[in-house]
Amino acid sequence: MKVKIYTKTGDQGFTSTYKGIRILKSDPQVAAYGSIDELNSILGVLINYLNNEKKIKNFIVQVQSDLFAIGAFLAGNKISLKYLKTRVTLMEKLIDELESRLPLLKNFILPGGKLSSAWANFSRAVCRRAERKVVRLKTAGFDMDGRILIYLNRLSDLLFIIGRYSNFRLRIPEIIWKKKDL
């Protein structure tokens, strides 16, 4: 028997957690795992603009898999996320590798440039928003695995560096933010 995508059980603004508990779709728990889902989707767009960057693309695909696990955890499936510590170390190595090829950053820069860079920066901003929602869930008393926050924080750093690296590889100059006197 084919299962339908729609169930009509959410038509009144409620959804179910992994354990089957009905909660409002505005609940901080739903906001947290929903923001992780949004981040995962945006990364799917980013991958399409990372031409000739197989290593980065493959890493982002692994991140997407990690985000599914994080989303499941936030939805109430208390799966082990111990491997996130290793993944953060791998992220740091990739950040260091890419950053070593870039000019030293001395100023704030504006997001933009090529689409790959713009999408990396948009992904970074969505990642930061997800991080804020996860923090809000933690402060509401959710039994949080601390590795999730470390992972999201480092992921936003990686996305920033990918944005810079994308423009650098394509010889697109960074736009320096110039403070205006108001």
C-alpha positions as CSV (number, residue, x, y, z in Angstrom):
1,M,0.0,0.0,0.0
2,K,1.3,3.4,-0.9
3,V,1.6,5.9,2.0
4,K,0.3,9.4,1.2
5,I,2.6,12.4,1.9
6,Y,-0.3,14.3,3.6
7,T,-1.8,13.1,6.9
8,K,-4.0,16.2,7.7
9,T,-2.8,15.7,11.4
10,G,-1.0,19.1,11.3
11,D,-3.8,21.1,9.8
12,Q,-4.6,22.7,13.2
13,G,-1.1,23.9,13.9
14,F,0.2,20.8,15.8
15,T,2.8,18.2,15.0
16,S,4.2,15.1,16.6
17,T,7.7,14.7,18.1
18,Y,9.7,11.6,17.5
19,K,8.0,10.0,20.6
20,G,4.5,10.8,19.3
21,I,3.9,13.8,21.6
22,R,1.6,16.4,20.0
23,I,3.0,19.9,20.3
24,L,2.4,23.3,18.6
25,K,4.3,24.0,15.5
26,S,5.4,27.2,17.2
27,D,7.1,25.3,20.0
28,P,10.8,26.0,20.4
29,Q,11.5,22.3,19.7
30,V,9.9,22.4,16.3
31,A,11.5,25.8,15.6
32,A,14.9,24.2,16.4
33,Y,14.7,21.1,14.2
34,G,12.8,23.0,11.5
35,S,15.7,25.5,11.3
36,I,18.1,22.6,10.9
37,D,16.0,21.3,8.1
38,E,16.0,24.7,6.5
39,L,19.8,24.8,6.8
40,N,20.1,21.4,5.2
41,S,17.9,22.5,2.2
42,I,20.0,25.7,1.7
43,L,23.2,23.6,1.7
44,G,21.6,21.5,-1.1
45,V,21.4,24.7,-3.2
46,L,25.0,25.7,-2.2
47,I,26.4,22.4,-3.5
48,N,25.1,23.2,-7.0
49,Y,27.2,26.3,-7.2
50,L,30.5,24.8,-5.9
51,N,31.8,24.0,-9.3
52,N,35.2,22.2,-9.5
53,E,35.3,21.9,-5.6
54,K,34.8,18.2,-5.2
55,K,36.4,18.0,-1.7
56,I,34.1,20.9,-0.4
57,K,31.0,19.4,-2.1
58,N,31.7,16.0,-0.6
59,F,32.2,17.5,2.8
60,I,28.9,19.5,2.6
61,V,27.1,16.3,1.6
62,Q,28.4,14.7,4.8
63,V,27.3,17.8,6.7
64,Q,23.8,17.3,5.3
65,S,23.7,13.8,6.7
66,D,24.9,15.1,10.1
67,L,22.1,17.6,10.0
68,F,19.5,14.9,9.5
69,A,20.9,13.2,12.6
70,I,20.9,16.5,14.6
71,G,17.3,17.2,13.5
72,A,16.2,13.7,14.6
73,F,17.9,14.3,18.0
74,L,16.1,17.6,18.4
75,A,12.8,16.0,17.5
76,G,13.3,13.6,20.4
77,N,15.2,10.7,19.0
78,K,18.1,10.5,21.5
79,I,20.6,8.9,19.1
80,S,24.3,9.1,19.8
81,L,26.0,12.1,18.4
82,K,29.5,11.3,19.7
83,Y,30.9,11.3,16.2
84,L,30.2,15.1,15.9
85,K,33.4,15.7,17.9
86,T,35.4,14.1,15.2
87,R,33.4,15.9,12.5
88,V,34.2,19.2,14.2
89,T,37.9,18.4,14.1
90,L,37.6,17.6,10.3
91,M,35.8,20.9,9.8
92,E,38.6,22.8,11.6
93,K,41.2,21.1,9.4
94,L,39.2,22.1,6.2
95,I,38.8,25.6,7.5
96,D,42.6,25.8,8.2
97,E,43.4,24.4,4.8
98,L,41.2,26.8,2.9
99,E,42.1,29.8,5.0
100,S,45.8,29.2,4.5
101,R,45.3,29.9,0.8
102,L,43.4,33.2,1.4
103,P,44.7,36.7,2.0
104,L,44.7,37.7,5.7
105,L,41.4,39.2,6.7
106,K,41.9,42.6,8.2
107,N,38.4,44.1,7.7
108,F,34.8,43.2,7.7
109,I,33.7,42.1,4.3
110,L,30.3,42.3,2.6
111,P,28.6,39.0,1.5
112,G,28.4,38.6,-2.3
113,G,30.5,38.1,-5.3
114,K,29.8,34.9,-7.3
115,L,26.8,32.8,-6.6
116,S,28.8,30.2,-4.8
117,S,30.1,32.8,-2.3
118,A,26.6,34.4,-2.0
119,W,25.0,31.1,-1.2
120,A,27.8,30.1,1.2
121,N,27.2,33.4,3.1
122,F,23.4,32.9,3.0
123,S,24.0,29.3,4.3
124,R,26.2,30.8,7.1
125,A,23.4,33.2,8.1
126,V,20.8,30.4,8.2
127,C,23.2,28.3,10.2
128,R,23.6,31.1,12.8
129,R,19.8,31.4,13.0
130,A,19.5,27.6,13.6
131,E,22.2,27.9,16.3
132,R,20.1,30.7,18.0
133,K,17.0,28.5,17.9
134,V,18.9,25.5,19.3
135,V,20.3,27.8,22.1
136,R,16.7,28.9,22.8
137,L,15.6,25.3,23.0
138,K,18.4,24.5,25.4
139,T,17.6,27.4,27.7
140,A,13.9,26.2,27.7
141,G,15.2,23.0,29.4
142,F,15.7,20.6,26.5
143,D,18.2,17.9,27.3
144,M,20.8,19.1,24.7
145,D,23.9,17.3,23.5
146,G,26.5,20.1,23.8
147,R,28.2,18.8,20.6
148,I,25.3,20.2,18.6
149,L,26.1,23.8,19.4
150,I,29.8,23.3,18.9
151,Y,29.1,21.7,15.5
152,L,26.8,24.5,14.4
153,N,29.2,27.2,15.5
154,R,32.1,25.6,13.6
155,L,29.9,25.0,10.5
156,S,29.1,28.7,10.3
157,D,32.8,29.4,10.4
158,L,33.4,26.9,7.6
159,L,30.6,28.4,5.5
160,F,32.1,31.9,5.9
161,I,35.5,30.5,4.7
162,I,33.9,28.7,1.8
163,G,32.3,32.0,0.8
164,R,35.7,33.8,0.8
165,Y,37.5,30.9,-0.9
166,S,34.9,30.7,-3.7
167,N,35.5,34.3,-4.6
168,F,39.2,34.0,-4.2
169,R,39.3,31.0,-6.6
170,L,37.4,32.9,-9.2
171,R,39.5,36.1,-8.7
172,I,36.5,38.1,-7.4
173,P,37.8,40.8,-5.0
174,E,36.3,41.0,-1.6
175,I,34.2,44.1,-0.9
176,I,35.4,45.8,2.3
177,W,32.8,47.2,4.6
178,K,33.3,50.9,5.0
179,K,32.0,52.4,8.1
180,K,29.9,55.5,7.4
181,D,29.6,58.3,9.9
182,L,25.9,58.8,10.5
